[in-house]
């Protein structure tokens, strides 16, 4: 994971846990300083991903897939989306993100 932003609906502890594994890891969470504010709409998050070249870590399978399709249809790009599988345990998720193992993620 090069640089990422964590969806606001995921645990507040996720970024902290990743930084505890490596203080140099570049991860923000929606609502953090330098990141979009809490409540930012999906299309605006996708625009942020494009400008910041960050990947989004999310479990949002309700609205984000449709917005991602519209974003691409408009000729826009983004830094990637890491889809977290439902019911993934916290430690499993942290280790998978840190080590780049897709066992808890879907593309």
C-alpha positions in Angstrom: 0.0 0.0 0.0 1.7 3.2 -1.2 -0.7 5.9 0.1 -4.3 5.4 1.1 -7.3 7.0 2.7 -9.6 5.0 4.9 -13.4 5.4 4.6 -15.0 7.1 7.6 -17.2 4.1 8.3 -14.2 1.8 9.0 -12.5 1.8 12.4 -10.8 4.9 13.7 -8.0 2.6 14.9 -7.1 1.3 11.4 -4.8 4.1 10.4 -3.2 4.1 13.9 -2.6 0.4 13.8 -0.9 0.7 10.3 1.3 3.6 11.5 2.3 1.5 14.6 3.6 -1.1 12.2 5.6 1.5 10.3 5.7 5.1 11.3 6.4 6.1 7.7 3.2 4.6 6.2 1.2 7.2 4.3 -2.4 6.7 5.4 -5.2 9.2 6.2 -8.8 8.7 7.2 -11.7 10.7 5.9 -12.0 13.6 8.4 -8.3 13.8 9.1 -6.4 17.1 8.5 -5.5 17.1 4.8 -8.3 14.7 3.9 -11.9 15.3 2.8 -14.2 16.2 5.7 -16.5 13.7 7.3 -19.7 13.3 5.3 -18.0 14.0 1.9 -20.0 12.5 -0.9 -18.6 9.6 -2.9 -18.1 11.5 -6.2 -16.1 14.1 -4.3 -14.0 11.4 -2.6 -13.2 9.9 -6.0 -12.1 13.3 -7.3 -9.9 13.6 -4.2 -8.4 10.2 -4.9 -7.6 11.4 -8.4 -5.9 14.6 -7.3 -4.1 13.0 -4.3 -3.2 9.7 -6.0 -4.4 7.8 -3.0 -6.2 4.5 -2.8 -9.5 4.3 -0.9 -9.9 1.5 1.7 -13.7 0.9 2.0 -16.4 -1.6 2.6 -19.0 0.6 0.8 -20.6 -1.7 -1.8 -23.9 0.2 -1.8 -23.1 3.5 -3.5 -19.4 3.6 -4.3 -19.5 1.0 -7.2 -22.0 3.1 -9.2 -20.1 6.4 -8.5 -16.9 4.6 -9.6 -18.5 3.6 -12.9 -19.7 7.2 -13.5 -16.3 8.6 -12.6 -14.6 6.3 -15.2 -17.3 7.1 -17.8 -16.4 10.8 -17.4 -12.8 9.9 -18.3 -11.6 10.4 -14.8 -9.1 8.2 -12.9 -8.3 7.5 -9.2 -5.6 5.9 -7.1 -7.5 2.7 -6.7 -10.1 1.2 -4.4 -9.4 -1.6 -1.9 -12.7 -3.3 -1.1 -12.8 -4.8 2.4 -14.8 -8.0 2.5 -17.7 -8.1 5.0 -16.9 -9.5 8.5 -13.2 -9.2 8.1 -11.5 -9.2 11.5 -9.6 -6.1 12.5 -6.2 -7.8 12.8 -6.6 -9.7 9.6 -7.4 -6.4 7.8 -4.5 -4.5 9.3 -2.0 -7.3 8.3 -3.5 -7.7 4.8 -3.2 -4.0 4.2 0.3 -3.8 5.6 1.6 -6.9 3.8 -0.4 -6.4 0.6 -2.3 -9.7 1.0 -5.6 -9.7 -0.7 -7.2 -12.4 1.5 -9.7 -9.9 3.1 -10.1 -7.7 0.1 -11.9 -7.9 -3.2 -11.0 -6.0 -6.3 
